[in-house]
Amino acid sequence: TGRFTIVAAQAPTVTFRDNNRTYGDDLSADYTFDFVEEGYDERYVVEVTGMPTYVDAGSYEFEVVDGQIVALKDRQAAFVMDYAIYAAGDDSKEDLKSNFGTVKVKGAWEVAKRVVRMVAPSGEYVYDGTAHTVSGMDYHPFFDTRFLANEAPTFSMTGSQTEVGTSENTYTCEWPAGVNPDNYSVIITPGEITVTPLDVVVAIKGNTVASSFVKLPSFNS
């Protein structure tokens, strides 16, 4: 009797291409591609599954560990994906992975920060001796990108103007628990608070002075 050995077919290579991804892009769809086994005509499909809906901004590399595809960010495992190999046109998707060598991976991803543009509120007041504030941070009207659901920070306006003049409407920003601010680049158009002088009209008639003016505020000494 003779002896023979069945050698596993050549493993395909999964290439992860950088397609200008941004934090918040949906990556959960299955990642598939076709290939033809060298020396044969039959076409196969590699299907990668287990991708998260979206991943943190940053650079990702890929490698195969224990039969699974591991995404590495800063050389640390970020998420793990599985894969299957089946004949093209096979609706049952019978996994033929064991008939092939371990899949190879190459390529990288660069996931950019999500750029959100905001506009700080502005206001103008006539001097009355009181401190004036303006609230209401809002999205920039000329840009469509928003924070992801439940990830918008809380902006508290802290600017104030009492005397005649103009100052920036400053603010503080508090992110919800569990949200990574490094996934965002927040660009804010600054707002201003302006206090203008109080107009006083004085009319002089003969030796008498008749004044018509807005009542000046009273001050406690």
Steps between C-alpha positions, in 0.01 A plus 500: 500500500610852433497795734400852413454829680229758436650844532280795591435743216686828489354744751346819363608845613249742649594858421361768728500815291494849646182654363507839674310379803381743767395429856132413485509330159310170512749213466263221605419376148667171407832541322518261203711445190534236230809304404589209274712218636822485302489214245122463520204675346267496799443835663483542876388771737670616819253658741628692801248546781492650847591857415367753751258767386769763542844521654705768672695745289860396439724266300424128472709206384385140459645159571379142535509346847367148570294497183337839561574842356602746770491878451782674685497862609822627654610136488217404736208276398202726424253243364497147360338376179428154367495386140357222282589369155228353281440428134356791304130441438462269799199645680561271798846654540657170603823600669800356317754682711662176613584421137719806474807621678466777757375815335749783461428864563657822385412866485399748767224739596522863600181611674486879514348703778144615449505875435206686655463875459309706754413869540515672839217751555547877485296787641492879515353704786470862608687582818282469807750407770418130501705204379377368166533138388391300195433125492427251224797335321376370165618308194652704219226553237733434204625155608300179541722281720358443848604318815398136511187413696550547875854633451439875482677690779327755720615856432458757776551862401709691754554834325376821661520871416393786731692809391489658157713290266524152347632171631502139381213281614705227664373152581570169672449156345405179683492167316259219591643208695659240276547732201852539368559869412800398288254368240393856424649821373263772619542833322314788662436839345537735799216719617517850648308700757485873431374777727442836333484843670175633641381794285421824688337795320535849657305800362614855598237776488610848601643492849325176589591143421224261402625144493336209326681176573466139583493459873845418628536193723532564874807376680536407865809650664 
